[in-house]
Amino acid sequence: MDRRAFLGAAGAAFSIVKPELVRGNQRNSAVRLALFGCGGRGTGVAGSFVANTSAVVTALGDLFEGQLAKAKDRLDTLAAKASKPAIDRSQLFSGPDSLERVLDSREVDAVLIATPPYFHPEHLAKAVASGKHVYCEKPVAVDTAGCLAVIETGKKAQGRLSLAIGFQLRHAPPYVQIRERIRNGDLGAVVCGLSHYYAGAIRRPEWPNASPQERRLRNWIHDKVISGDIFVEQNIHLVDLNNWLLDARPVSAQGTCGRRGRRDAGDCASHFNVTFTYPNDVHVTVTSTQFIEGEWDVAVRLFGEEGNAELRYDAPVRITGRKPWNAPGVGKPEKTETDAAVAGAFKGAIEDADAEKERHWIESITSGRFLNEAEQGAESTLSAILGRTAAYTGRTATYDEVVRAAERWDAGLDVRKL
């Protein structure tokens, strides 16, 4: 059986869970998963859970009722293919109190949080307080205060709940392999690095009949405070990969950014150029866009005294130099479709990353060997905030300075009035 067939077979089976680990009953003890935040990314990840793990999606929650029907249709179709039950209509929750109702449901053991990043600290804290296992999309917050709150939430989950953060690229098999080679010294001492995330504009509807607050929430990806801006919301994957590959977090950063080229009504930047300094005077530049036409390309490169590593989202994943190596089975580069990329559905080196990460989290619940990625997720988010701060201010900023400042952003939103 080839690898993809094996992964599909693994996802089609139900796992038997120790009753004390989840709230499920013994008639059907697969982990019962709720999706909170039924946009494109959230629905896509929930669908991946259905297709690639033993989990069953049993509930949906969203501020906007219209999001629920679209998510239910898509997830029910995937569930039918996997011989899993459809979502009962009694488990569809909308409105300002929808998260509380999801967490109060006796049909839910775990929750996938895929809401705008501004709300992640609050939603993560509520999920842990309710006793649910939780998988929270990145970034964990948009500001330093939120990151510090997530670390405290992680302490409350320690040893009793499984808490994962959506840095799935650490689970992409080619990336896992190349990281081991870097750790074993195949590059020699790393000197510097260059990462890029060249993305096109993310199109959103105008919502002409919506209030200004509702329009901000529906098009949160264009709103600096709700999203964290593109460096924290999108480019954080590159920052997290560099931290992981170097086994370190940055000491300082300097950078620039601007908005020229964007045509949406929001206030996010169109591009960032940030250079991080890591321990041992290692310099890594991260450059990004979110406005260009006809291009979507992502890669991380590290340059060492004896070799060089290249990790692309598509292909190749390789080492050149004294110990050359190519990741097996990655194939040739394919054109990345914008709509797929926006939802995180890439072909090539990372196409199995979500599934691998999701299986790891579900297995941590069923085995009782609970994950706790709160601190790691906060550290990567703080590293991205460091880069954003340096670019915003135009001066060198340090990681310790950013943490001490405990910056707190206020979106001025009251979802209860929508």
C-alpha positions in Angstrom: 0.0 0.0 0.0 1.5 3.4 -1.0 1.7 6.2 1.5 -1.4 8.1 0.4 -3.5 5.0 0.4 -2.3 4.2 3.9 -3.1 7.7 5.1 -6.6 7.4 3.6 -7.2 4.1 5.2 -6.1 5.4 8.6 -8.5 8.3 8.4 -11.5 6.1 7.5 -11.3 4.0 10.7 -12.8 5.1 14.1 -10.5 5.2 17.0 -11.6 3.8 20.4 -11.0 6.4 23.0 -10.7 5.8 26.8 -14.0 7.1 28.1 -12.3 9.3 30.7 -10.3 11.2 28.1 -13.2 12.7 26.2 -16.9 13.2 26.9 -18.0 10.7 24.3 -20.0 7.6 25.2 -18.9 4.1 24.6 -21.4 3.5 21.8 -19.3 5.8 19.6 -16.1 6.9 21.2 -14.4 8.7 18.3 -13.4 12.2 19.2 -16.3 14.5 18.5 -15.1 17.8 17.0 -16.8 21.1 16.8 -15.7 23.8 14.3 -15.9 27.3 15.6 -15.4 29.8 12.7 -16.8 28.4 9.5 -14.9 30.4 6.9 -12.8 28.9 4.1 -9.8 27.9 6.2 -11.8 26.6 9.1 -14.1 24.5 6.9 -11.1 23.2 5.0 -9.3 22.1 8.1 -12.4 20.5 9.5 -12.9 18.6 6.3 -9.3 17.4 6.5 -10.0 16.1 10.0 -13.0 14.2 8.6 -11.0 12.7 5.7 -7.8 12.0 7.5 -8.5 11.1 11.1 -11.0 9.1 13.1 -12.7 12.3 14.4 -16.3 13.1 13.7 -17.5 16.7 13.3 -20.6 17.0 15.4 -21.2 20.8 15.8 -20.6 24.1 14.0 -20.5 27.6 15.4 -20.2 31.0 13.8 -21.2 34.6 14.5 -23.0 34.7 11.1 -25.7 32.2 10.5 -25.2 32.0 6.8 -21.7 30.5 7.3 -23.2 27.4 8.9 -25.2 26.1 6.0 -22.3 26.3 3.6 -20.0 24.5 6.1 -22.5 21.8 6.9 -23.1 21.0 3.3 -19.4 20.6 2.6 -18.6 18.7 5.7 -21.6 16.4 5.4 -20.5 15.5 1.9 -17.0 14.6 3.2 -18.5 12.7 6.1 -20.7 10.6 3.8 -17.6 9.6 1.8 -15.8 8.6 5.0 -18.9 6.6 6.3 -19.3 9.1 9.1 -22.6 10.7 10.3 -23.8 14.1 9.1 -24.0 17.0 11.5 -27.3 17.2 13.4 -29.1 20.5 12.8 -29.6 20.9 16.5 -25.8 21.4 16.8 -25.6 24.5 14.6 -25.0 27.6 16.7 -24.9 31.2 15.5 -24.8 34.6 17.1 -22.7 36.4 19.7 -23.0 33.5 22.2 -22.4 30.7 19.7 -19.0 29.7 21.2 -20.6 29.3 24.7 -23.3 27.1 23.2 -20.8 25.0 21.3 -18.7 24.5 24.4 -21.8 23.6 26.5 -22.9 20.9 24.0 -22.8 17.4 25.3 -22.0 16.3 21.7 -18.6 17.9 21.7 -15.2 16.7 23.1 -12.9 19.0 21.2 -13.1 22.3 19.3 -11.2 23.6 16.3 -10.9 27.4 16.6 -10.7 29.2 13.2 -11.9 32.6 14.1 -10.1 35.9 13.3 -6.8 36.0 15.2 -7.8 39.0 17.3 -10.3 36.7 19.2 -7.9 33.7 19.6 -6.8 34.4 23.2 -10.4 34.8 24.4 -11.7 31.8 22.5 -8.8 29.6 23.5 -9.3 30.5 27.2 -13.0 29.7 27.1 -12.4 26.4 25.4 -9.9 25.3 28.0 -12.1 26.6 30.9 -14.9 24.4 29.5 -12.7 21.3 29.6 -12.6 20.8 25.8 -9.5 19.7 23.9 -8.6 22.5 21.5 -6.9 23.0 18.1 -6.4 26.8 17.5 -5.3 28.2 14.2 -2.3 30.5 14.1 -1.4 33.1 15.1 -2.4 32.8 18.8 -2.9 36.5 19.1 -2.4 39.9 17.3 -0.5 41.6 20.2 1.9 40.8 23.0 -0.7 40.9 25.7 -2.7 38.3 23.9 0.4 36.0 23.6 1.1 36.3 27.3 -2.6 35.4 28.0 -2.3 32.3 25.8 0.8 31.2 27.8 -1.3 31.4 31.0 -4.1 29.5 29.3 -1.6 26.8 28.4 -0.6 26.4 32.0 -4.3 25.7 32.9 -4.5 23.0 30.2 -1.2 21.3 31.2 -1.7 17.6 31.8 -5.4 17.5 31.5 -6.2 18.7 27.9 -4.6 18.5 24.5 -3.9 22.0 23.1 -2.5 22.3 19.6 -1.6 25.4 17.6 -1.9 25.3 13.8 1.7 25.4 12.7 1.2 22.3 10.6 4.3 22.9 8.5 6.4 21.3 11.2 4.6 18.1 10.4 5.2 18.1 6.6 7.3 14.9 6.1 9.9 16.4 3.7 10.4 19.3 6.2 10.8 16.8 9.1 13.5 15.0 7.2 15.5 18.1 6.2 15.4 19.4 9.7 17.0 16.3 11.0 19.8 16.7 8.4 20.3 20.3 9.4 20.4 19.3 13.1 23.0 16.6 12.2 25.3 19.2 10.7 24.7 18.7 6.9 24.9 22.5 6.4 27.8 23.1 8.8 27.3 26.2 10.8 24.4 28.2 9.5 25.4 31.8 8.5 22.3 33.4 7.1 18.9 32.8 5.5 16.4 34.2 3.1 12.6 33.4 3.1 9.9 34.8 0.9 6.1 34.6 0.8 4.9 36.2 -2.4 1.1 36.3 -2.4 -1.5 38.0 -4.4 -4.4 40.1 -3.2 -7.0 38.3 -1.2 -10.4 39.3 -2.7 -13.4 39.8 -0.5 -17.0 40.9 -1.2 -18.0 44.5 -0.6 -21.0 43.7 1.7 -22.8 46.9 0.8 -25.7 46.3 3.2 -23.5 45.5 6.2 -22.7 47.9 9.0 -19.1 49.1 9.2 -18.5 46.8 12.2 -19.9 43.8 10.4 -18.0 44.6 7.2 -14.8 44.7 9.3 -15.5 41.3 10.7 -16.5 39.7 7.4 -13.4 41.1 5.7 -11.1 40.7 8.7 -8.2 39.6 6.5 -8.0 43.3 5.4 -8.1 44.7 8.9 -4.8 45.3 10.6 -6.0 45.0 14.2 -8.3 42.0 13.7 -5.8 40.0 11.5 -2.5 41.2 13.0 -1.4 42.5 9.6 0.1 40.2 6.9 3.4 39.6 8.7 1.7 38.1 11.8 -1.3 36.5 10.1 0.3 35.0 7.0 4.1 35.3 7.1 4.2 33.8 10.6 4.6 30.4 8.9 8.0 31.5 7.7 9.0 32.9 11.0 7.9 29.7 12.8 9.8 27.5 10.3 13.0 29.5 10.8 12.7 29.2 14.6 12.1 25.5 14.3 15.0 24.9 11.8 17.4 27.0 13.9 16.1 25.7 17.3 16.1 29.3 18.4 14.0 32.5 18.5 15.2 35.8 17.1 17.1 38.2 19.4 16.3 41.4 17.4 14.9 42.6 14.0 14.9 45.5 11.7 12.6 46.1 8.7 10.4 48.1 6.5 6.8 47.8 5.2 4.3 49.8 3.2 0.8 49.7 1.7 1.4 50.8 -1.8 -0.2 48.5 -4.4 -3.2 47.3 -2.3 -6.7 48.2 -3.6 -8.9 47.0 -0.8 -10.6 49.2 1.7 -8.6 47.9 4.7 -5.4 49.1 6.4 -3.0 46.1 6.1 0.4 46.5 4.5 1.1 45.2 1.0 4.6 44.1 1.7 7.2 43.6 4.5 11.0 43.2 4.4 12.4 42.1 7.8 15.8 40.9 8.8 16.0 38.9 12.0 19.2 38.4 14.0 19.3 35.0 15.8 21.8 33.8 18.4 25.4 33.4 17.1 24.9 36.4 14.7 22.8 34.4 12.2 20.8 36.8 10.0 17.6 35.7 8.3 15.6 38.0 6.0 11.8 37.4 5.5 10.3 39.3 2.6 6.6 39.1 1.7 3.8 40.6 -0.4 0.0 40.4 -0.4 -1.0 42.4 -3.5 0.9 41.2 -6.6 -0.8 39.7 -9.7 -0.1 36.3 -11.3 2.3 35.0 -8.6 2.1 32.9 -5.4 5.4 31.5 -4.3 6.7 30.5 -0.8 10.2 29.2 0.2 12.7 29.2 3.0 16.4 29.0 2.4 19.3 28.6 4.9 23.0 29.0 3.9 25.7 27.3 5.9 29.4 27.0 5.8 29.2 23.5 4.2 25.8 23.4 2.5 22.5 25.1 1.8 18.9 24.1 2.5 15.9 25.0 0.4 12.3 24.3 1.6 9.6 25.2 -0.9 5.9 24.9 -0.4 5.8 23.0 -3.7 9.2 21.6 -4.8 12.0 21.0 -4.3 13.0 20.4 -0.7 16.7 19.8 -0.9 20.3 20.3 0.4 23.1 21.4 -1.9 26.7 21.5 -1.1 29.0 18.9 0.4 26.2 16.6 1.4 23.6 17.0 -1.3 20.1 15.5 -0.7 16.7 15.7 -2.3 13.5 14.9 -0.4 11.9 11.8 -2.0 8.5 11.9 -3.6 8.0 15.6 -3.7 7.7 15.8 -7.4 8.0 18.8 -9.7 6.7 22.4 -8.9 3.1 23.0 -9.8 1.4 26.3 -10.3 -0.4 27.4 -7.1 -4.0 28.5 -7.6 -4.8 31.6 -5.6 -8.2 30.4 -4.2 -6.6 27.2 -2.9 -3.6 29.1 -1.5 -5.8 31.5 0.4 -7.4 28.5 2.2 -4.0 26.8 2.8 -4.5 24.0 0.2 -1.0 23.8 -1.4 0.3 21.0 -3.7 3.7 19.6 -3.3 6.0 19.4 -0.2 3.4 20.5 2.3 0.2 18.9 1.0 0.2 16.3 3.7 1.2 18.7 6.5 -2.4 19.4 7.7 -3.3 15.7 7.8 -0.2 14.8 9.7 -0.7 17.5 12.3 -4.3 16.6 12.7 -3.6 12.9 13.2 -1.0 13.8 15.8 -3.4 15.9 17.8 -6.2 13.3 17.6 -3.8 10.6 18.7 -2.7 12.7 21.6 -6.3 12.8 22.8 -7.1 9.1 22.3 -3.8 8.0 23.9 -3.9 10.4 26.8 -0.5 11.8 25.9 -1.7 15.3 25.7 0.0 18.0 23.7 0.5 21.5 24.9 1.7 23.9 22.2 0.6 27.2 23.9 4.1 28.4 24.7 5.6 27.4 21.4 2.7 29.1 19.6 3.1 32.2 21.6 6.8 32.3 21.0 6.4 32.1 17.2 3.7 34.8 17.3 5.9 37.0 19.5 8.7 36.5 17.0 6.4 37.7 14.2 5.2 40.6 16.3 8.9 41.5 16.8 9.3 41.7 13.0 6.1 43.7 12.5 7.2 46.2 15.3 10.6 46.7 13.6 8.9 47.4 10.3 6.3 49.7 11.7 8.8 51.8 13.7 11.7 51.7 11.2 14.2 51.0 14.0 15.9 47.9 15.5 13.6 46.2 18.0 14.5 43.4 20.4 12.4 40.4 21.4 12.8 41.2 25.1 11.7 44.7 24.5 8.5 43.5 22.7 7.7 41.2 25.6 8.2 43.8 28.2 6.1 46.4 26.4 3.1 44.0 26.6 1.4 45.9 23.8 -2.4 45.5 23.7 -4.5 46.3 20.6 -8.2 47.3 20.8 -10.4 46.7 17.7 -13.2 48.7 19.2 -15.7 45.9 18.3 -18.8 44.7 20.2 -20.0 41.5 18.5 -23.1 41.6 20.7 -24.4 44.6 18.8 -24.3 42.9 15.4 
